[in-house]
Amino acid sequence: MKRGIGTKAQLELSFGMIFSIILIIVFIVFAGYAIMKIIRLQENVSTLKFVNDLQNDVNSMWQANTAGSQGYTYKLPVKVEQVCIDENSEISFLPFGVGENAEDTKIEHLSNQEKFCIETTGEIKIRISKGKYDSLVSIEEDLE
């Protein structure tokens, strides 16, 4: 009879342990999912900040009454390998899917004759310039 009482207690303890382990696994999976969503959100915010800062710097050069050229450095997520600007002044990021909220954003007041891409390693250097009689601003990779 003593043997039966001990077995029942062990069975209840085992069920409680299994249930606790399942809850821990569910919590870890949910936490991992939430962390991945936060990292992706940070990448999207970073690319949107880049586009916004670039537009502000282009606007500043465009509004200037004199000719000039200025180099700028922008931070980007490490996942972004290239930033491309096409002939319609729309910006895109490679590989595709990175910076998806900023894809195909048009940079206003930009004179771009052909598509070009600039490689990046977490930051990008761009030279923004405007000639004295130019109505639009041009950009290129800043090699300095």
C-alpha positions as CSV (number, residue, x, y, z in Angstrom):
1,M,0.0,0.0,0.0
2,K,2.8,2.4,0.7
3,R,4.1,1.7,-2.8
4,G,0.9,3.0,-4.5
5,I,0.9,6.3,-2.5
6,G,4.5,7.1,-3.6
7,T,3.7,6.4,-7.3
8,K,0.8,8.8,-7.3
9,A,2.9,11.6,-5.9
10,Q,5.6,11.0,-8.4
11,L,3.1,11.1,-11.3
12,E,1.6,14.4,-10.1
13,L,5.1,15.9,-9.7
14,S,6.0,14.7,-13.3
15,F,2.9,16.3,-14.8
16,G,3.7,19.6,-13.0
17,M,7.3,19.5,-14.3
18,I,6.2,18.8,-17.8
19,F,3.6,21.6,-17.7
20,S,6.3,24.0,-16.4
21,I,8.8,23.0,-19.1
22,I,6.1,23.5,-21.8
23,L,5.3,27.0,-20.4
24,I,9.0,27.9,-20.4
25,I,9.4,26.8,-24.0
26,V,6.4,28.8,-25.1
27,F,7.8,31.9,-23.2
28,I,11.2,31.5,-24.9
29,V,9.7,31.2,-28.3
30,F,7.5,34.2,-27.8
31,A,10.4,36.2,-26.4
32,G,12.6,35.3,-29.5
33,Y,9.8,36.3,-31.8
34,A,9.4,39.7,-30.0
35,I,13.1,40.4,-30.1
36,M,13.2,39.7,-33.9
37,K,10.3,42.1,-34.4
38,I,12.1,44.8,-32.4
39,I,15.3,44.3,-34.4
40,R,13.4,44.5,-37.7
41,L,11.6,47.7,-36.5
42,Q,15.0,49.2,-35.6
43,E,16.3,48.5,-39.1
44,N,13.2,50.1,-40.7
45,V,13.5,53.1,-38.5
46,S,17.2,53.4,-39.4
47,T,16.6,53.3,-43.2
48,L,13.7,55.8,-42.9
49,K,16.0,58.1,-40.9
50,F,18.6,57.8,-43.7
51,V,16.1,58.7,-46.4
52,N,14.7,61.6,-44.3
53,D,18.2,63.0,-43.5
54,L,19.3,62.7,-47.2
55,Q,16.1,64.6,-48.3
56,N,16.8,67.3,-45.7
57,D,20.4,67.7,-46.9
58,V,19.4,67.7,-50.6
59,N,16.8,70.4,-49.7
60,S,19.4,72.5,-47.9
61,M,21.7,72.4,-50.9
62,W,18.8,73.0,-53.4
63,Q,17.7,76.1,-51.5
64,A,21.2,77.6,-51.3
65,N,21.7,80.6,-53.6
66,T,25.3,79.7,-54.4
67,A,27.1,76.8,-56.0
68,G,28.6,74.3,-53.6
69,S,29.5,70.7,-52.7
70,Q,29.2,69.0,-49.3
71,G,30.1,65.5,-48.2
72,Y,27.8,63.7,-45.7
73,T,28.0,60.5,-43.8
74,Y,24.9,58.5,-43.0
75,K,24.4,55.4,-40.8
76,L,22.6,52.4,-42.1
77,P,21.8,48.9,-40.8
78,V,24.6,46.4,-41.4
79,K,22.3,44.2,-43.5
80,V,22.1,46.9,-46.2
81,E,24.7,46.1,-48.7
82,Q,23.9,48.7,-51.3
83,V,21.9,51.9,-51.7
84,C,20.6,52.5,-55.2
85,I,19.1,55.6,-56.7
86,D,17.4,55.2,-60.1
87,E,16.8,57.8,-62.9
88,N,13.5,58.7,-61.3
89,S,15.3,59.6,-58.1
90,E,13.7,56.7,-56.2
91,I,15.8,55.1,-53.6
92,S,16.1,51.3,-53.0
93,F,18.1,49.0,-50.8
94,L,19.9,45.8,-51.6
95,P,19.3,43.0,-50.6
96,F,15.6,43.5,-51.3
97,G,13.5,43.4,-48.2
98,V,15.8,45.4,-46.0
99,G,14.4,48.8,-45.4
100,E,11.1,47.8,-47.0
101,N,9.3,50.9,-45.5
102,A,11.7,53.2,-47.3
103,E,11.7,51.4,-50.6
104,D,10.8,53.5,-53.7
105,T,10.8,56.8,-51.8
106,K,11.4,59.6,-54.3
107,I,14.1,62.1,-53.3
108,E,12.8,65.6,-54.4
109,H,15.0,68.2,-56.2
110,L,17.5,65.6,-57.4
111,S,19.0,65.5,-60.9
112,N,19.8,61.9,-61.7
113,Q,20.5,60.8,-65.3
114,E,21.0,57.1,-64.6
115,K,20.7,54.5,-61.9
116,F,23.7,54.1,-59.6
117,C,24.4,52.1,-56.5
118,I,26.8,52.7,-53.6
119,E,28.1,49.9,-51.4
120,T,27.8,50.3,-47.7
121,T,29.2,48.7,-44.6
122,G,27.0,50.2,-41.9
123,E,27.6,53.8,-43.1
124,I,27.5,55.5,-46.5
125,K,29.3,58.7,-47.7
126,I,27.5,60.8,-50.2
127,R,28.6,64.1,-51.8
128,I,25.7,66.5,-52.6
129,S,26.5,69.3,-55.0
130,K,24.8,72.1,-57.0
131,G,26.2,74.3,-59.7
132,K,25.6,78.0,-59.7
133,Y,23.0,77.9,-62.5
134,D,21.6,74.4,-61.8
135,S,18.0,74.1,-60.8
136,L,18.5,70.6,-59.3
137,V,21.0,69.0,-57.0
138,S,23.2,66.0,-57.9
139,I,24.6,63.3,-55.6
140,E,27.5,60.9,-55.9
141,E,29.5,58.6,-53.8
142,D,32.0,60.6,-51.6
143,L,35.4,58.9,-52.0
144,E,37.2,61.2,-49.6
